[in-house]
């Protein structure tokens, strides 16, 4: 029971860490191409200077006149011209930054765990547990794929796929499901190897139960309670 509790707490912590570092991936990708970015608990918003000027001007108009119909035609025309003249920014790299950070961390953890477990006679130590949880950053990919397909089936949404992976597929002129499916299946395969091949059998049951408790708990805790307070 104690081991399940410890594993569940670790899943809570790494679910939160994984979410924040994913958004940091978007953040640094945006900063690298000269955008001003702000991180929120479940998103990262990046704007160019032209975007910020346009948004500021639009907010001033609505604050002053209340509704679109109340804005003088000349000012509305100027606002539309400002929108049209704003230079287009290719945000594909910003979108790629989040998943890239997640899978890079996952691959690093997975590679180090494989290296550590070459000698199966060695005890499973704290370092191995760290690499295990880093490897399971990959769980984000099959989770996202499962949620998007379930949302389509249950709520009859327009698309089977969603999130960053869908945007990346479209940005690369690929079929919508290309990146979501590749990433989802890769993440699912790596997770199975970690859980059923690399974690010792003596820990496996506790790990699975702890994960089933801690993963969803961490998601709800961050998305519904802590996240909106810490990073609104």
C-alpha positions as CSV (number, residue, x, y, z in Angstrom):
1,X,0.0,0.0,0.0
2,X,2.8,2.4,0.8
3,X,4.5,1.8,-2.5
4,X,1.3,2.5,-4.4
5,X,0.9,5.7,-2.5
6,X,4.5,6.8,-3.3
7,X,4.1,6.0,-6.9
8,X,0.7,7.8,-7.1
9,X,2.3,10.9,-5.6
10,X,5.1,10.7,-8.1
11,X,2.6,10.4,-11.0
12,X,0.8,13.5,-9.6
13,X,4.1,15.4,-9.5
14,X,5.3,14.3,-13.0
15,X,1.9,14.9,-14.6
16,X,2.2,18.6,-13.4
17,X,5.9,18.8,-14.4
18,X,5.2,17.3,-17.8
19,X,2.4,19.8,-18.5
20,X,4.4,22.8,-17.5
21,X,7.5,21.8,-19.3
22,X,5.4,21.1,-22.4
23,X,4.3,24.7,-22.4
24,X,7.9,25.8,-21.8
25,X,8.7,24.0,-25.0
26,X,6.2,26.3,-26.8
27,X,7.5,29.3,-24.9
28,X,11.2,28.9,-25.9
29,X,10.3,28.0,-29.5
30,X,8.3,31.2,-29.7
31,X,11.1,33.2,-28.1
32,X,13.6,31.8,-30.5
33,X,11.8,33.4,-33.4
34,X,11.4,36.7,-31.7
35,X,7.8,36.4,-30.3
36,X,6.7,37.6,-27.0
37,X,5.2,34.6,-25.1
38,X,3.2,34.1,-22.0
39,X,2.7,30.8,-20.2
40,X,-0.6,29.8,-18.7
41,X,-1.4,26.6,-16.8
42,X,-2.4,24.7,-19.9
43,X,-1.4,27.0,-22.8
44,X,1.3,29.3,-24.1
45,X,0.3,32.4,-26.1
46,X,2.9,34.0,-28.4
47,X,2.5,37.3,-30.2
48,X,4.6,39.4,-32.5
49,X,4.9,43.2,-31.8
50,X,2.5,43.8,-34.7
51,X,0.0,41.4,-33.1
52,X,0.3,43.2,-29.7
53,X,-0.3,46.6,-31.3
54,X,-3.3,45.3,-33.2
55,X,-4.8,43.7,-30.1
56,X,-4.2,46.8,-28.0
57,X,-5.8,49.0,-30.6
58,X,-8.8,46.7,-30.8
59,X,-9.2,46.6,-27.0
60,X,-9.1,50.4,-26.8
61,X,-11.8,50.7,-29.5
62,X,-14.2,48.2,-27.7
63,X,-13.5,49.8,-24.3
64,X,-14.3,53.2,-25.6
65,X,-17.3,52.5,-27.8
66,X,-18.6,49.2,-26.3
67,X,-19.7,47.4,-29.5
68,X,-18.6,47.1,-33.1
69,X,-21.6,49.0,-34.4
70,X,-20.7,52.0,-32.1
71,X,-17.2,52.3,-33.5
72,X,-16.9,55.2,-36.0
73,X,-16.4,53.8,-39.6
74,X,-13.1,55.5,-40.0
75,X,-11.6,54.0,-36.9
76,X,-13.0,50.5,-37.8
77,X,-11.5,50.9,-41.2
78,X,-8.1,51.8,-39.7
79,X,-8.4,48.7,-37.4
80,X,-9.1,46.4,-40.4
81,X,-6.1,47.9,-42.3
82,X,-3.9,47.3,-39.3
83,X,-5.0,43.6,-39.3
84,X,-4.4,43.2,-43.0
85,X,-1.0,44.9,-42.8
86,X,0.3,42.9,-39.9
87,X,3.2,40.6,-41.1
88,X,2.3,36.9,-41.1
89,X,4.3,34.8,-38.7
90,X,4.8,31.1,-39.3
91,X,3.8,29.7,-35.9
92,X,4.5,26.0,-36.9
93,X,7.8,26.0,-35.0
94,X,6.0,27.3,-31.9
95,X,3.5,24.5,-32.1
96,X,6.3,21.9,-32.6
97,X,8.1,23.2,-29.6
98,X,5.7,21.7,-27.0
99,X,5.6,18.1,-28.4
100,X,9.3,18.3,-29.2
101,X,10.2,19.1,-25.6
102,X,7.9,16.3,-24.3
103,X,9.2,13.5,-26.6
104,X,12.9,14.7,-26.2
105,X,12.5,14.3,-22.5
106,X,10.8,11.0,-23.0
107,X,13.5,9.7,-25.3
108,X,16.2,10.8,-23.0
109,X,14.6,9.1,-20.1
110,X,13.9,5.9,-22.1
111,X,17.5,5.8,-23.5
112,X,19.0,6.2,-20.1
113,X,16.7,3.6,-18.6
114,X,17.6,1.1,-21.3
115,X,21.3,1.8,-20.6
116,X,20.8,1.3,-16.8
117,X,18.8,-1.9,-17.2
118,X,21.3,-3.7,-19.4
119,X,22.4,-5.5,-16.3
120,X,19.0,-6.9,-14.9
121,X,20.8,-8.2,-11.8
122,X,21.2,-4.7,-10.5
123,X,18.6,-3.5,-8.1
124,X,16.0,-1.0,-9.4
125,X,17.3,2.2,-7.7
126,X,16.0,5.8,-7.4
127,X,17.9,6.8,-10.6
128,X,15.9,4.1,-12.5
129,X,12.7,5.4,-11.1
130,X,13.6,8.9,-12.3
131,X,14.3,7.7,-15.8
132,X,11.1,5.7,-15.7
133,X,9.0,8.7,-15.1
134,X,10.8,10.7,-17.6
135,X,10.3,8.0,-20.2
136,X,6.6,8.1,-19.5
137,X,6.4,11.7,-20.7
138,X,5.5,9.8,-23.9
139,X,2.2,8.8,-22.3
140,X,0.9,12.3,-23.3
141,X,0.8,11.2,-26.9
142,X,-1.4,8.1,-26.7
143,X,-3.5,9.9,-24.1
144,X,-4.1,12.8,-26.4
145,X,-5.0,10.5,-29.3
146,X,-7.4,8.5,-27.1
147,X,-9.1,11.6,-25.8
148,X,-9.5,13.2,-29.3
149,X,-11.0,10.0,-30.8
150,X,-13.2,9.4,-27.8
151,X,-14.4,13.0,-28.0
152,X,-15.4,12.5,-31.7
153,X,-17.2,9.3,-30.9
154,X,-19.1,10.4,-27.8
155,X,-19.7,14.1,-28.6
156,X,-19.8,13.8,-32.3
157,X,-17.1,16.4,-32.8
158,X,-16.1,17.3,-36.3
159,X,-12.6,15.8,-36.1
160,X,-11.0,12.6,-34.9
161,X,-7.8,14.3,-34.1
162,X,-6.8,17.5,-32.2
163,X,-4.1,19.4,-30.3
164,X,-0.6,20.3,-31.4
165,X,-0.2,17.1,-33.4
166,X,-3.2,18.0,-35.7
167,X,-1.8,21.5,-36.3
168,X,1.6,20.0,-37.1
169,X,0.2,17.6,-39.6
170,X,-1.7,20.4,-41.3
171,X,1.4,22.7,-41.2
172,X,3.4,20.0,-43.0
173,X,0.6,19.5,-45.5
174,X,0.0,15.9,-44.3
175,X,-3.2,14.0,-43.6
176,X,-4.7,15.1,-40.3
177,X,-4.1,11.9,-38.5
178,X,-0.4,11.4,-39.6
179,X,1.4,13.0,-36.7
180,X,-1.3,12.1,-34.0
181,X,-1.2,8.4,-35.0
182,X,2.5,8.1,-35.4
183,X,3.2,9.9,-32.1
184,X,0.4,8.1,-30.3
185,X,1.5,4.6,-31.4
186,X,5.2,5.4,-30.6
187,X,4.3,6.7,-27.2
188,X,2.1,3.7,-26.5
189,X,4.8,1.3,-27.6
190,X,7.5,2.9,-25.4
191,X,5.2,3.0,-22.4
192,X,4.5,-0.7,-22.8
193,X,8.2,-1.5,-23.0
194,X,8.9,0.6,-19.9
195,X,6.1,-0.9,-17.8
196,X,6.2,-4.6,-18.9
197,X,9.9,-5.0,-19.8
198,X,12.0,-2.6,-17.9
199,X,10.2,-2.2,-14.5
200,X,10.9,-5.3,-12.4
201,X,7.9,-7.7,-12.0
202,X,7.9,-7.1,-8.2
203,X,7.0,-3.4,-8.7
204,X,4.8,-3.7,-11.7
205,X,1.4,-4.2,-10.0
206,X,2.0,-1.3,-7.6
207,X,3.3,0.9,-10.4
208,X,0.2,0.3,-12.6
209,X,-2.3,0.9,-9.7
210,X,-0.3,4.0,-8.6
211,X,-0.3,5.3,-12.1
212,X,-4.1,4.8,-12.6
213,X,-4.6,6.8,-9.4
214,X,-1.9,9.4,-9.6
215,X,-2.1,10.2,-13.3
216,X,-5.8,11.3,-13.4
217,X,-5.5,12.9,-10.0
218,X,-2.5,15.0,-11.1
219,X,-4.3,16.1,-14.3
220,X,-7.4,17.2,-12.3
221,X,-5.4,18.8,-9.6
222,X,-3.4,20.9,-12.0
223,X,-6.1,21.7,-14.6
224,X,-8.9,22.4,-12.2
225,X,-7.3,23.5,-8.9
226,X,-3.7,24.5,-8.8
227,X,-3.0,25.5,-12.4
228,X,-5.6,28.3,-12.6
229,X,-4.2,29.8,-9.4
230,X,-0.5,29.4,-10.0
231,X,-0.4,30.2,-13.8
232,X,-3.8,31.7,-14.6
